[in-house]
Structure formats: structure tokens, C-alpha cells
Amino acid sequence: MQSTSYKSEISLSPRERAIAQLVAQGLPNKCIAKNLNISHWTVATYVKRIFLKLGVCSRTAMITMLIQENLLWD
């Protein structure tokens, strides 16, 4: 019997992880963008990409899932 872990199916890039960590701190996209020296539109694109990877539709659900899967912090 093959055992597959849901955690192994979720793979965030280093940039996605950095953005997720800042979202978890409660920062809005404009503050995240300023922090990472990128456009707030780029942040929004990353957040949407993370939503798609996780199958969620809110920042709260995203952070909850990443914490449950122990993927948010190193």
C-alpha cells in the first residue's frame, strides 16, 4: 500500500513562502510589496497562485492550511 502525504503535494517557492509569511503577519499587499521591493500587483499574483496551489479562497484559509501542514515557518 502506497502512502502519500498531502504535505508533499504542496510546494511553495521561496518567494511564495516569503509572501505567505508576511500575509500571516497581517500585512496588506502594498506593505508586502514595499517590504520585498516589488509591485503590489505582483504580490496579488503570488497570493492568487498560492490560493490555487492550496485550493483556498481567502488569506485566512491560506494561513490556516499552511500552519496545519507546518509549511509556513522554517
Predicted model as a PDB file, atoms N, CA, C, CB and O in Angstrom, pLDDT in the B-factor column:
MODEL        1                                                                  
ATOM      1  N   MET A   1       0.849  -1.184   0.000  1.00 46.00           N  
ATOM      2  CA  MET A   1       0.000   0.000   0.000  1.00 46.00           C  
ATOM      3  C   MET A   1       0.884   1.232   0.000  1.00 46.00           C  
ATOM      4  CB  MET A   1      -0.960   0.006   1.219  1.00 46.00           C  
ATOM      5  O   MET A   1       1.787   1.366   0.825  1.00 46.00           O  
ATOM      6  N   GLN A   2       0.612   2.130  -0.936  1.00 47.00           N  
ATOM      7  CA  GLN A   2       1.422   3.326  -1.071  1.00 47.00           C  
ATOM      8  C   GLN A   2       0.837   4.438  -0.208  1.00 47.00           C  
ATOM      9  CB  GLN A   2       1.510   3.765  -2.546  1.00 47.00           C  
ATOM     10  O   GLN A   2      -0.361   4.715  -0.269  1.00 47.00           O  
ATOM     11  N   SER A   3       1.670   5.060   0.579  1.00 43.00           N  
ATOM     12  CA  SER A   3       1.236   6.148   1.451  1.00 43.00           C  
ATOM     13  C   SER A   3       1.678   7.474   0.851  1.00 43.00           C  
ATOM     14  CB  SER A   3       1.804   5.976   2.886  1.00 43.00           C  
ATOM     15  O   SER A   3       2.864   7.683   0.594  1.00 43.00           O  
ATOM     16  N   THR A   4       0.738   8.352   0.633  1.00 44.00           N  
ATOM     17  CA  THR A   4       1.073   9.672   0.137  1.00 44.00           C  
ATOM     18  C   THR A   4       0.664  10.702   1.162  1.00 44.00           C  
ATOM     19  CB  THR A   4       0.399   9.946  -1.215  1.00 44.00           C  
ATOM     20  O   THR A   4      -0.406  10.608   1.764  1.00 44.00           O  
ATOM     21  N   SER A   5       1.507  11.671   1.353  1.00 45.00           N  
ATOM     22  CA  SER A   5       1.233  12.739   2.306  1.00 45.00           C  
ATOM     23  C   SER A   5       0.785  13.970   1.548  1.00 45.00           C  
ATOM     24  CB  SER A   5       2.475  13.049   3.173  1.00 45.00           C  
ATOM     25  O   SER A   5       1.385  14.339   0.539  1.00 45.00           O  
ATOM     26  N   TYR A   6      -0.274  14.608   2.036  1.00 46.00           N  
ATOM     27  CA  TYR A   6      -0.764  15.832   1.407  1.00 46.00           C  
ATOM     28  C   TYR A   6       0.320  16.902   1.420  1.00 46.00           C  
ATOM     29  CB  TYR A   6      -2.031  16.341   2.120  1.00 46.00           C  
ATOM     30  O   TYR A   6       0.448  17.684   0.478  1.00 46.00           O  
ATOM     31  N   LYS A   7       1.093  16.928   2.495  1.00 45.00           N  
ATOM     32  CA  LYS A   7       2.157  17.909   2.656  1.00 45.00           C  
ATOM     33  C   LYS A   7       3.137  17.858   1.494  1.00 45.00           C  
ATOM     34  CB  LYS A   7       2.891  17.681   3.966  1.00 45.00           C  
ATOM     35  O   LYS A   7       3.598  18.903   1.035  1.00 45.00           O  
ATOM     36  N   SER A   8       3.460  16.680   1.017  1.00 51.00           N  
ATOM     37  CA  SER A   8       4.425  16.555  -0.065  1.00 51.00           C  
ATOM     38  C   SER A   8       3.866  17.088  -1.385  1.00 51.00           C  
ATOM     39  CB  SER A   8       4.842  15.102  -0.225  1.00 51.00           C  
ATOM     40  O   SER A   8       4.628  17.413  -2.296  1.00 51.00           O  
ATOM     41  N   GLU A   9       2.552  17.177  -1.488  1.00 74.00           N  
ATOM     42  CA  GLU A   9       1.937  17.691  -2.712  1.00 74.00           C  
ATOM     43  C   GLU A   9       1.979  19.211  -2.770  1.00 74.00           C  
ATOM     44  CB  GLU A   9       0.498  17.213  -2.818  1.00 74.00           C  
ATOM     45  O   GLU A   9       1.891  19.788  -3.854  1.00 74.00           O  
ATOM     46  N   ILE A  10       2.112  19.863  -1.628  1.00 82.00           N  
ATOM     47  CA  ILE A  10       2.152  21.316  -1.574  1.00 82.00           C  
ATOM     48  C   ILE A  10       3.598  21.761  -1.642  1.00 82.00           C  
ATOM     49  CB  ILE A  10       1.465  21.854  -0.293  1.00 82.00           C  
ATOM     50  O   ILE A  10       4.418  21.399  -0.799  1.00 82.00           O  
ATOM     51  N   SER A  11       3.897  22.551  -2.656  1.00 89.00           N  
ATOM     52  CA  SER A  11       5.259  23.042  -2.817  1.00 89.00           C  
ATOM     53  C   SER A  11       5.214  24.537  -3.115  1.00 89.00           C  
ATOM     54  CB  SER A  11       6.002  22.272  -3.947  1.00 89.00           C  
ATOM     55  O   SER A  11       4.728  24.962  -4.163  1.00 89.00           O  
ATOM     56  N   LEU A  12       5.727  25.324  -2.178  1.00 93.00           N  
ATOM     57  CA  LEU A  12       5.784  26.769  -2.382  1.00 93.00           C  
ATOM     58  C   LEU A  12       7.211  27.176  -2.731  1.00 93.00           C  
ATOM     59  CB  LEU A  12       5.290  27.528  -1.121  1.00 93.00           C  
ATOM     60  O   LEU A  12       8.178  26.661  -2.170  1.00 93.00           O  
ATOM     61  N   SER A  13       7.318  28.104  -3.660  1.00 94.00           N  
ATOM     62  CA  SER A  13       8.635  28.647  -3.996  1.00 94.00           C  
ATOM     63  C   SER A  13       9.105  29.509  -2.819  1.00 94.00           C  
ATOM     64  CB  SER A  13       8.589  29.483  -5.336  1.00 94.00           C  
ATOM     65  O   SER A  13       8.296  29.900  -1.977  1.00 94.00           O  
ATOM     66  N   PRO A  14      10.390  29.804  -2.758  1.00 94.00           N  
ATOM     67  CA  PRO A  14      10.880  30.679  -1.681  1.00 94.00           C  
ATOM     68  C   PRO A  14      10.149  32.025  -1.639  1.00 94.00           C  
ATOM     69  CB  PRO A  14      12.378  30.920  -1.848  1.00 94.00           C  
ATOM     70  O   PRO A  14       9.871  32.540  -0.556  1.00 94.00           O  
ATOM     71  N   ARG A  15       9.838  32.595  -2.798  1.00 96.00           N  
ATOM     72  CA  ARG A  15       9.126  33.885  -2.845  1.00 96.00           C  
ATOM     73  C   ARG A  15       7.698  33.719  -2.335  1.00 96.00           C  
ATOM     74  CB  ARG A  15       9.115  34.457  -4.288  1.00 96.00           C  
ATOM     75  O   ARG A  15       7.206  34.561  -1.583  1.00 96.00           O  
ATOM     76  N   GLU A  16       7.033  32.643  -2.738  1.00 96.00           N  
ATOM     77  CA  GLU A  16       5.676  32.386  -2.250  1.00 96.00           C  
ATOM     78  C   GLU A  16       5.668  32.211  -0.737  1.00 96.00           C  
ATOM     79  CB  GLU A  16       5.085  31.141  -2.930  1.00 96.00           C  
ATOM     80  O   GLU A  16       4.775  32.710  -0.053  1.00 96.00           O  
ATOM     81  N   ARG A  17       6.654  31.509  -0.221  1.00 96.00           N  
ATOM     82  CA  ARG A  17       6.748  31.302   1.230  1.00 96.00           C  
ATOM     83  C   ARG A  17       6.969  32.639   1.939  1.00 96.00           C  
ATOM     84  CB  ARG A  17       7.898  30.313   1.571  1.00 96.00           C  
ATOM     85  O   ARG A  17       6.356  32.904   2.973  1.00 96.00           O  
ATOM     86  N   ALA A  18       7.846  33.484   1.382  1.00 96.00           N  
ATOM     87  CA  ALA A  18       8.115  34.797   1.984  1.00 96.00           C  
ATOM     88  C   ALA A  18       6.846  35.641   2.018  1.00 96.00           C  
ATOM     89  CB  ALA A  18       9.225  35.537   1.204  1.00 96.00           C  
ATOM     90  O   ALA A  18       6.558  36.305   3.014  1.00 96.00           O  
ATOM     91  N   ILE A  19       6.095  35.610   0.932  1.00 97.00           N  
ATOM     92  CA  ILE A  19       4.853  36.375   0.871  1.00 97.00           C  
ATOM     93  C   ILE A  19       3.834  35.813   1.845  1.00 97.00           C  
ATOM     94  CB  ILE A  19       4.284  36.372  -0.550  1.00 97.00           C  
ATOM     95  O   ILE A  19       3.154  36.577   2.530  1.00 97.00           O  
ATOM     96  N   ALA A  20       3.714  34.500   1.922  1.00 97.00           N  
ATOM     97  CA  ALA A  20       2.781  33.871   2.861  1.00 97.00           C  
ATOM     98  C   ALA A  20       3.127  34.244   4.303  1.00 97.00           C  
ATOM     99  CB  ALA A  20       2.797  32.338   2.690  1.00 97.00           C  
ATOM    100  O   ALA A  20       2.231  34.483   5.113  1.00 97.00           O  
ATOM    101  N   GLN A  21       4.408  34.295   4.624  1.00 97.00           N  
ATOM    102  CA  GLN A  21       4.824  34.665   5.975  1.00 97.00           C  
ATOM    103  C   GLN A  21       4.430  36.101   6.300  1.00 97.00           C  
ATOM    104  CB  GLN A  21       6.334  34.488   6.135  1.00 97.00           C  
ATOM    105  O   GLN A  21       4.012  36.393   7.420  1.00 97.00           O  
ATOM    106  N   LEU A  22       4.561  36.994   5.329  1.00 98.00           N  
ATOM    107  CA  LEU A  22       4.172  38.384   5.543  1.00 98.00           C  
ATOM    108  C   LEU A  22       2.654  38.527   5.632  1.00 98.00           C  
ATOM    109  CB  LEU A  22       4.718  39.265   4.421  1.00 98.00           C  
ATOM    110  O   LEU A  22       2.151  39.339   6.409  1.00 98.00           O  
ATOM    111  N   VAL A  23       1.932  37.749   4.845  1.00 98.00           N  
ATOM    112  CA  VAL A  23       0.468  37.731   4.956  1.00 98.00           C  
ATOM    113  C   VAL A  23       0.075  37.265   6.357  1.00 98.00           C  
ATOM    114  CB  VAL A  23      -0.167  36.803   3.869  1.00 98.00           C  
ATOM    115  O   VAL A  23      -0.839  37.822   6.965  1.00 98.00           O  
ATOM    116  N   ALA A  24       0.759  36.254   6.863  1.00 97.00           N  
ATOM    117  CA  ALA A  24       0.473  35.718   8.197  1.00 97.00           C  
ATOM    118  C   ALA A  24       0.715  36.757   9.285  1.00 97.00           C  
ATOM    119  CB  ALA A  24       1.328  34.483   8.465  1.00 97.00           C  
ATOM    120  O   ALA A  24       0.117  36.684  10.358  1.00 97.00           O  
ATOM    121  N   GLN A  25       1.578  37.713   9.016  1.00 97.00           N  
ATOM    122  CA  GLN A  25       1.835  38.789   9.966  1.00 97.00           C  
ATOM    123  C   GLN A  25       0.764  39.876   9.890  1.00 97.00           C  
ATOM    124  CB  GLN A  25       3.209  39.395   9.711  1.00 97.00           C  
ATOM    125  O   GLN A  25       0.781  40.833  10.665  1.00 97.00           O  
ATOM    126  N   GLY A  26      -0.169  39.716   8.945  1.00 97.00           N  
ATOM    127  CA  GLY A  26      -1.272  40.663   8.820  1.00 97.00           C  
ATOM    128  C   GLY A  26      -1.015  41.832   7.898  1.00 97.00           C  
ATOM    129  O   GLY A  26      -1.781  42.796   7.884  1.00 97.00           O  
ATOM    130  N   LEU A  27       0.067  41.756   7.120  1.00 98.00           N  
ATOM    131  CA  LEU A  27       0.391  42.869   6.233  1.00 98.00           C  
ATOM    132  C   LEU A  27      -0.465  42.860   4.974  1.00 98.00           C  
ATOM    133  CB  LEU A  27       1.860  42.825   5.855  1.00 98.00           C  
ATOM    134  O   LEU A  27      -0.702  41.801   4.395  1.00 98.00           O  
ATOM    135  N   PRO A  28      -0.933  44.032   4.545  1.00 98.00           N  
ATOM    136  CA  PRO A  28      -1.650  44.117   3.264  1.00 98.00           C  
ATOM    137  C   PRO A  28      -0.656  44.047   2.100  1.00 98.00           C  
ATOM    138  CB  PRO A  28      -2.484  45.431   3.186  1.00 98.00           C  
ATOM    139  O   PRO A  28       0.552  44.193   2.283  1.00 98.00           O  
ATOM    140  N   ASN A  29      -1.195  43.823   0.907  1.00 98.00           N  
ATOM    141  CA  ASN A  29      -0.344  43.660  -0.280  1.00 98.00           C  
ATOM    142  C   ASN A  29       0.616  44.818  -0.497  1.00 98.00           C  
ATOM    143  CB  ASN A  29      -1.201  43.497  -1.503  1.00 98.00           C  
ATOM    144  O   ASN A  29       1.771  44.597  -0.862  1.00 98.00           O  
ATOM    145  N   LYS A  30       0.162  46.059  -0.279  1.00 98.00           N  
ATOM    146  CA  LYS A  30       1.038  47.215  -0.522  1.00 98.00           C  
ATOM    147  C   LYS A  30       2.232  47.221   0.420  1.00 98.00           C  
ATOM    148  CB  LYS A  30       0.256  48.520  -0.368  1.00 98.00           C  
ATOM    149  O   LYS A  30       3.335  47.586   0.013  1.00 98.00           O  
ATOM    150  N   CYS A  31       2.034  46.824   1.666  1.00 98.00           N  
ATOM    151  CA  CYS A  31       3.151  46.763   2.621  1.00 98.00           C  
ATOM    152  C   CYS A  31       4.093  45.614   2.291  1.00 98.00           C  
ATOM    153  CB  CYS A  31       2.625  46.611   4.056  1.00 98.00           C  
ATOM    154  O   CYS A  31       5.311  45.742   2.418  1.00 98.00           O  
ATOM    155  N   ILE A  32       3.521  44.492   1.866  1.00 98.00           N  
ATOM    156  CA  ILE A  32       4.349  43.350   1.456  1.00 98.00           C  
ATOM    157  C   ILE A  32       5.205  43.758   0.261  1.00 98.00           C  
ATOM    158  CB  ILE A  32       3.464  42.110   1.102  1.00 98.00           C  
ATOM    159  O   ILE A  32       6.397  43.458   0.210  1.00 98.00           O  
ATOM    160  N   ALA A  33       4.587  44.444  -0.696  1.00 98.00           N  
ATOM    161  CA  ALA A  33       5.301  44.891  -1.893  1.00 98.00           C  
ATOM    162  C   ALA A  33       6.462  45.808  -1.523  1.00 98.00           C  
ATOM    163  CB  ALA A  33       4.342  45.614  -2.852  1.00 98.00           C  
ATOM    164  O   ALA A  33       7.570  45.663  -2.039  1.00 98.00           O  
ATOM    165  N   LYS A  34       6.198  46.745  -0.631  1.00 98.00           N  
ATOM    166  CA  LYS A  34       7.255  47.672  -0.214  1.00 98.00           C  
ATOM    167  C   LYS A  34       8.384  46.920   0.497  1.00 98.00           C  
ATOM    168  CB  LYS A  34       6.678  48.769   0.711  1.00 98.00           C  
ATOM    169  O   LYS A  34       9.563  47.201   0.284  1.00 98.00           O  
ATOM    170  N   ASN A  35       8.006  45.972   1.334  1.00 96.00           N  
ATOM    171  CA  ASN A  35       8.973  45.158   2.075  1.00 96.00           C  
ATOM    172  C   ASN A  35       9.879  44.356   1.150  1.00 96.00           C  
ATOM    173  CB  ASN A  35       8.246  44.217   3.017  1.00 96.00           C  
ATOM    174  O   ASN A  35      11.076  44.222   1.407  1.00 96.00           O  
ATOM    175  N   LEU A  36       9.306  43.822   0.071  1.00 97.00           N  
ATOM    176  CA  LEU A  36      10.057  42.962  -0.854  1.00 97.00           C  
ATOM    177  C   LEU A  36      10.549  43.695  -2.098  1.00 97.00           C  
ATOM    178  CB  LEU A  36       9.199  41.797  -1.274  1.00 97.00           C  
ATOM    179  O   LEU A  36      11.186  43.104  -2.971  1.00 97.00           O  
ATOM    180  N   ASN A  37      10.242  45.006  -2.169  1.00 98.00           N  
ATOM    181  CA  ASN A  37      10.649  45.830  -3.306  1.00 98.00           C  
ATOM    182  C   ASN A  37      10.110  45.293  -4.633  1.00 98.00           C  
ATOM    183  CB  ASN A  37      12.164  45.918  -3.366  1.00 98.00           C  
ATOM    184  O   ASN A  37      10.832  45.191  -5.625  1.00 98.00           O  
ATOM    185  N   ILE A  38       8.812  44.952  -4.618  1.00 98.00           N  
ATOM    186  CA  ILE A  38       8.115  44.518  -5.829  1.00 98.00           C  
ATOM    187  C   ILE A  38       6.789  45.270  -5.898  1.00 98.00           C  
ATOM    188  CB  ILE A  38       7.889  42.956  -5.838  1.00 98.00           C  
ATOM    189  O   ILE A  38       6.413  45.947  -4.941  1.00 98.00           O  
ATOM    190  N   SER A  39       6.095  45.160  -6.991  1.00 98.00           N  
ATOM    191  CA  SER A  39       4.807  45.831  -7.163  1.00 98.00           C  
ATOM    192  C   SER A  39       3.708  45.123  -6.358  1.00 98.00           C  
ATOM    193  CB  SER A  39       4.427  45.880  -8.657  1.00 98.00           C  
ATOM    194  O   SER A  39       3.759  43.910  -6.156  1.00 98.00           O  
ATOM    195  N   HIS A  40       2.710  45.903  -5.900  1.00 97.00           N  
ATOM    196  CA  HIS A  40       1.599  45.274  -5.174  1.00 97.00           C  
ATOM    197  C   HIS A  40       0.792  44.363  -6.092  1.00 97.00           C  
ATOM    198  CB  HIS A  40       0.683  46.346  -4.558  1.00 97.00           C  
ATOM    199  O   HIS A  40       0.121  43.443  -5.623  1.00 97.00           O  
ATOM    200  N   TRP A  41       0.854  44.614  -7.392  1.00 98.00           N  
ATOM    201  CA  TRP A  41       0.187  43.727  -8.350  1.00 98.00           C  
ATOM    202  C   TRP A  41       0.902  42.372  -8.396  1.00 98.00           C  
ATOM    203  CB  TRP A  41       0.155  44.373  -9.766  1.00 98.00           C  
ATOM    204  O   TRP A  41       0.259  41.332  -8.532  1.00 98.00           O  
ATOM    205  N   THR A  42       2.215  42.392  -8.282  1.00 98.00           N  
ATOM    206  CA  THR A  42       2.984  41.148  -8.252  1.00 98.00           C  
ATOM    207  C   THR A  42       2.651  40.355  -6.997  1.00 98.00           C  
ATOM    208  CB  THR A  42       4.497  41.439  -8.315  1.00 98.00           C  
ATOM    209  O   THR A  42       2.518  39.132  -7.044  1.00 98.00           O  
ATOM    210  N   VAL A  43       2.514  41.058  -5.869  1.00 98.00           N  
ATOM    211  CA  VAL A  43       2.124  40.387  -4.626  1.00 98.00           C  
ATOM    212  C   VAL A  43       0.763  39.729  -4.800  1.00 98.00           C  
ATOM    213  CB  VAL A  43       2.094  41.389  -3.443  1.00 98.00           C  
ATOM    214  O   VAL A  43       0.573  38.579  -4.405  1.00 98.00           O  
ATOM    215  N   ALA A  44      -0.189  40.455  -5.392  1.00 98.00           N  
ATOM    216  CA  ALA A  44      -1.533  39.901  -5.609  1.00 98.00           C  
ATOM    217  C   ALA A  44      -1.472  38.647  -6.477  1.00 98.00           C  
ATOM    218  CB  ALA A  44      -2.451  40.953  -6.263  1.00 98.00           C  
ATOM    219  O   ALA A  44      -2.197  37.683  -6.233  1.00 98.00           O  
ATOM    220  N   THR A  45      -0.609  38.663  -7.487  1.00 98.00           N  
ATOM    221  CA  THR A  45      -0.453  37.497  -8.357  1.00 98.00           C  
ATOM    222  C   THR A  45       0.089  36.309  -7.569  1.00 98.00           C  
ATOM    223  CB  THR A  45       0.480  37.823  -9.538  1.00 98.00           C  
ATOM    224  O   THR A  45      -0.402  35.190  -7.719  1.00 98.00           O  
ATOM    225  N   TYR A  46       1.086  36.540  -6.742  1.00 98.00           N  
ATOM    226  CA  TYR A  46       1.629  35.464  -5.909  1.00 98.00           C  
ATOM    227  C   TYR A  46       0.577  34.917  -4.948  1.00 98.00           C  
ATOM    228  CB  TYR A  46       2.843  35.964  -5.124  1.00 98.00           C  
ATOM    229  O   TYR A  46       0.457  33.704  -4.777  1.00 98.00           O  
ATOM    230  N   VAL A  47      -0.178  35.808  -4.327  1.00 98.00           N  
ATOM    231  CA  VAL A  47      -1.211  35.364  -3.382  1.00 98.00           C  
ATOM    232  C   VAL A  47      -2.244  34.503  -4.114  1.00 98.00           C  
ATOM    233  CB  VAL A  47      -1.903  36.587  -2.700  1.00 98.00           C  
ATOM    234  O   VAL A  47      -2.653  33.460  -3.603  1.00 98.00           O  
ATOM    235  N   LYS A  48      -2.662  34.925  -5.290  1.00 98.00           N  
ATOM    236  CA  LYS A  48      -3.619  34.128  -6.078  1.00 98.00           C  
ATOM    237  C   LYS A  48      -3.029  32.767  -6.439  1.00 98.00           C  
ATOM    238  CB  LYS A  48      -4.024  34.884  -7.364  1.00 98.00           C  
ATOM    239  O   LYS A  48      -3.727  31.754  -6.404  1.00 98.00           O  
ATOM    240  N   ARG A  49      -1.751  32.750  -6.782  1.00 97.00           N  
ATOM    241  CA  ARG A  49      -1.080  31.493  -7.136  1.00 97.00           C  
ATOM    242  C   ARG A  49      -1.040  30.547  -5.927  1.00 97.00           C  
ATOM    243  CB  ARG A  49       0.361  31.771  -7.651  1.00 97.00           C  
ATOM    244  O   ARG A  49      -1.246  29.342  -6.067  1.00 97.00           O  
ATOM    245  N   ILE A  50      -0.776  31.101  -4.756  1.00 97.00           N  
ATOM    246  CA  ILE A  50      -0.768  30.290  -3.532  1.00 97.00           C  
ATOM    247  C   ILE A  50      -2.174  29.746  -3.269  1.00 97.00           C  
ATOM    248  CB  ILE A  50      -0.268  31.127  -2.313  1.00 97.00           C  
ATOM    249  O   ILE A  50      -2.336  28.577  -2.920  1.00 97.00           O  
ATOM    250  N   PHE A  51      -3.197  30.606  -3.440  1.00 97.00           N  
ATOM    251  CA  PHE A  51      -4.592  30.163  -3.273  1.00 97.00           C  
ATOM    252  C   PHE A  51      -4.873  28.961  -4.168  1.00 97.00           C  
ATOM    253  CB  PHE A  51      -5.581  31.317  -3.600  1.00 97.00           C  
ATOM    254  O   PHE A  51      -5.459  27.975  -3.723  1.00 97.00           O  
ATOM    255  N   LEU A  52      -4.455  29.042  -5.430  1.00 96.00           N  
ATOM    256  CA  LEU A  52      -4.698  27.953  -6.377  1.00 96.00           C  
ATOM    257  C   LEU A  52      -3.980  26.674  -5.955  1.00 96.00           C  
ATOM    258  CB  LEU A  52      -4.250  28.363  -7.780  1.00 96.00           C  
ATOM    259  O   LEU A  52      -4.551  25.586  -6.024  1.00 96.00           O  
ATOM    260  N   LYS A  53      -2.738  26.807  -5.522  1.00 95.00           N  
ATOM    261  CA  LYS A  53      -1.980  25.626  -5.097  1.00 95.00           C  
ATOM    262  C   LYS A  53      -2.636  24.940  -3.903  1.00 95.00           C  
ATOM    263  CB  LYS A  53      -0.544  26.015  -4.747  1.00 95.00           C  
ATOM    264  O   LYS A  53      -2.633  23.713  -3.804  1.00 95.00           O  
ATOM    265  N   LEU A  54      -3.201  25.746  -2.993  1.00 95.00           N  
ATOM    266  CA  LEU A  54      -3.785  25.201  -1.777  1.00 95.00           C  
ATOM    267  C   LEU A  54      -5.264  24.881  -1.906  1.00 95.00           C  
ATOM    268  CB  LEU A  54      -3.586  26.157  -0.656  1.00 95.00           C  
ATOM    269  O   LEU A  54      -5.820  24.171  -1.068  1.00 95.00           O  
ATOM    270  N   GLY A  55      -5.912  25.398  -2.951  1.00 95.00           N  
ATOM    271  CA  GLY A  55      -7.340  25.181  -3.128  1.00 95.00           C  
ATOM    272  C   GLY A  55      -8.173  25.972  -2.129  1.00 95.00           C  
ATOM    273  O   GLY A  55      -9.206  25.494  -1.659  1.00 95.00           O  
ATOM    274  N   VAL A  56      -7.726  27.181  -1.805  1.00 97.00           N  
ATOM    275  CA  VAL A  56      -8.443  28.038  -0.856  1.00 97.00           C  
ATOM    276  C   VAL A  56      -8.830  29.341  -1.546  1.00 97.00           C  
ATOM    277  CB  VAL A  56      -7.577  28.322   0.408  1.00 97.00           C  
ATOM    278  O   VAL A  56      -8.386  29.626  -2.658  1.00 97.00           O  
ATOM    279  N   CYS A  57      -9.666  30.128  -0.868  1.00 97.00           N  
ATOM    280  CA  CYS A  57     -10.086  31.392  -1.477  1.00 97.00           C  
ATOM    281  C   CYS A  57     -10.017  32.568  -0.515  1.00 97.00           C  
ATOM    282  CB  CYS A  57     -11.489  31.262  -2.005  1.00 97.00           C  
ATOM    283  O   CYS A  57     -10.636  33.603  -0.761  1.00 97.00           O  
ATOM    284  N   SER A  58      -9.272  32.423   0.581  1.00 97.00           N  
ATOM    285  CA  SER A  58      -9.086  33.553   1.487  1.00 97.00           C  
ATOM    286  C   SER A  58      -7.703  33.490   2.120  1.00 97.00           C  
ATOM    287  CB  SER A  58     -10.177  33.567   2.578  1.00 97.00           C  
ATOM    288  O   SER A  58      -7.075  32.434   2.194  1.00 97.00           O  
ATOM    289  N   ARG A  59      -7.254  34.644   2.567  1.00 97.00           N  
ATOM    290  CA  ARG A  59      -5.950  34.721   3.218  1.00 97.00           C  
ATOM    291  C   ARG A  59      -5.956  33.910   4.515  1.00 97.00           C  
ATOM    292  CB  ARG A  59      -5.573  36.192   3.503  1.00 97.00           C  
ATOM    293  O   ARG A  59      -4.972  33.252   4.853  1.00 97.00           O  
ATOM    294  N   THR A  60      -7.070  33.965   5.231  1.00 97.00           N  
ATOM    295  CA  THR A  60      -7.183  33.219   6.486  1.00 97.00           C  
ATOM    296  C   THR A  60      -7.088  31.722   6.238  1.00 97.00           C  
ATOM    297  CB  THR A  60      -8.501  33.551   7.192  1.00 97.00           C  
ATOM    298  O   THR A  60      -6.382  31.014   6.957  1.00 97.00           O  
ATOM    299  N   ALA A  61      -7.799  31.236   5.222  1.00 97.00           N  
ATOM    300  CA  ALA A  61      -7.755  29.809   4.886  1.00 97.00           C  
ATOM    301  C   ALA A  61      -6.350  29.409   4.443  1.00 97.00           C  
ATOM    302  CB  ALA A  61      -8.780  29.477   3.777  1.00 97.00           C  
ATOM    303  O   ALA A  61      -5.873  28.323   4.773  1.00 97.00           O  
ATOM    304  N   MET A  62      -5.694  30.286   3.699  1.00 97.00           N  
ATOM    305  CA  MET A  62      -4.339  30.011   3.238  1.00 97.00           C  
ATOM    306  C   MET A  62      -3.407  29.831   4.426  1.00 97.00           C  
ATOM    307  CB  MET A  62      -3.834  31.140   2.326  1.00 97.00           C  
ATOM    308  O   MET A  62      -2.675  28.844   4.496  1.00 97.00           O  
ATOM    309  N   ILE A  63      -3.426  30.767   5.354  1.00 97.00           N  
ATOM    310  CA  ILE A  63      -2.534  30.706   6.505  1.00 97.00           C  
ATOM    311  C   ILE A  63      -2.873  29.515   7.397  1.00 97.00           C  
ATOM    312  CB  ILE A  63      -2.611  32.005   7.307  1.00 97.00           C  
ATOM    313  O   ILE A  63      -1.978  28.838   7.902  1.00 97.00           O  
ATOM    314  N   THR A  64      -4.159  29.264   7.587  1.00 96.00           N  
ATOM    315  CA  THR A  64      -4.580  28.120   8.404  1.00 96.00           C  
ATOM    316  C   THR A  64      -4.033  26.822   7.833  1.00 96.00           C  
ATOM    317  CB  THR A  64      -6.113  28.053   8.494  1.00 96.00           C  
ATOM    318  O   THR A  64      -3.495  25.996   8.570  1.00 96.00           O  
ATOM    319  N   MET A  65      -4.167  26.637   6.525  1.00 95.00           N  
ATOM    320  CA  MET A  65      -3.693  25.405   5.895  1.00 95.00           C  
ATOM    321  C   MET A  65      -2.176  25.291   5.983  1.00 95.00           C  
ATOM    322  CB  MET A  65      -4.139  25.348   4.432  1.00 95.00           C  
ATOM    323  O   MET A  65      -1.650  24.212   6.255  1.00 95.00           O  
ATOM    324  N   LEU A  66      -1.477  26.388   5.757  1.00 95.00           N  
ATOM    325  CA  LEU A  66      -0.018  26.347   5.804  1.00 95.00           C  
ATOM    326  C   LEU A  66       0.484  26.045   7.218  1.00 95.00           C  
ATOM    327  CB  LEU A  66       0.565  27.675   5.310  1.00 95.00           C  
ATOM    328  O   LEU A  66       1.487  25.352   7.391  1.00 95.00           O  
ATOM    329  N   ILE A  67      -0.212  26.565   8.219  1.00 94.00           N  
ATOM    330  CA  ILE A  67       0.162  26.252   9.602  1.00 94.00           C  
ATOM    331  C   ILE A  67      -0.130  24.789   9.916  1.00 94.00           C  
ATOM    332  CB  ILE A  67      -0.589  27.169  10.591  1.00 94.00           C  
ATOM    333  O   ILE A  67       0.697  24.109  10.523  1.00 94.00           O  
ATOM    334  N   GLN A  68      -1.293  24.302   9.508  1.00 92.00           N  
ATOM    335  CA  GLN A  68      -1.653  22.905   9.760  1.00 92.00           C  
ATOM    336  C   GLN A  68      -0.665  21.947   9.114  1.00 92.00           C  
ATOM    337  CB  GLN A  68      -3.059  22.620   9.248  1.00 92.00           C  
ATOM    338  O   GLN A  68      -0.345  20.902   9.680  1.00 92.00           O  
ATOM    339  N   GLU A  69      -0.188  22.298   7.940  1.00 90.00           N  
ATOM    340  CA  GLU A  69       0.754  21.439   7.220  1.00 90.00           C  
ATOM    341  C   GLU A  69       2.208  21.729   7.579  1.00 90.00           C  
ATOM    342  CB  GLU A  69       0.560  21.601   5.729  1.00 90.00           C  
ATOM    343  O   GLU A  69       3.135  21.145   7.018  1.00 90.00           O  
ATOM    344  N   ASN A  70       2.384  22.655   8.535  1.00 90.00           N  
ATOM    345  CA  ASN A  70       3.723  23.027   9.001  1.00 90.00           C  
ATOM    346  C   ASN A  70       4.610  23.518   7.858  1.00 90.00           C  
ATOM    347  CB  ASN A  70       4.386  21.840   9.693  1.00 90.00           C  
ATOM    348  O   ASN A  70       5.793  23.181   7.789  1.00 90.00           O  
ATOM    349  N   LEU A  71       4.031  24.311   6.969  1.00 89.00           N  
ATOM    350  CA  LEU A  71       4.758  24.808   5.802  1.00 89.00           C  
ATOM    351  C   LEU A  71       5.029  26.310   5.846  1.00 89.00           C  
ATOM    352  CB  LEU A  71       3.991  24.481   4.556  1.00 89.00           C  
ATOM    353  O   LEU A  71       5.660  26.858   4.942  1.00 89.00           O  
ATOM    354  N   LEU A  72       4.552  26.972   6.895  1.00 87.00           N  
ATOM    355  CA  LEU A  72       4.671  28.415   6.921  1.00 87.00           C  
ATOM    356  C   LEU A  72       6.032  28.892   7.413  1.00 87.00           C  
ATOM    357  CB  LEU A  72       3.596  28.991   7.781  1.00 87.00           C  
ATOM    358  O   LEU A  72       6.644  29.780   6.819  1.00 87.00           O  
ATOM    359  N   TRP A  73       6.490  28.301   8.488  1.00 82.00           N  
ATOM    360  CA  TRP A  73       7.751  28.736   9.095  1.00 82.00           C  
ATOM    361  C   TRP A  73       8.796  27.641   8.956  1.00 82.00           C  
ATOM    362  CB  TRP A  73       7.551  29.103  10.585  1.00 82.00           C  
ATOM    363  O   TRP A  73       8.466  26.456   8.914  1.00 82.00           O  
ATOM    364  N   ASP A  74      10.031  28.039   8.886  1.00 70.00           N  
ATOM    365  CA  ASP A  74      11.137  27.087   8.751  1.00 70.00           C  
ATOM    366  C   ASP A  74      11.361  26.286  10.005  1.00 70.00           C  
ATOM    367  CB  ASP A  74      12.403  27.804   8.388  1.00 70.00           C  
ATOM    368  O   ASP A  74      12.257  25.443  10.047  1.00 70.00           O  
TER     369      ASP A  74                                                      
ENDMDL                                                                          
END                                                                             
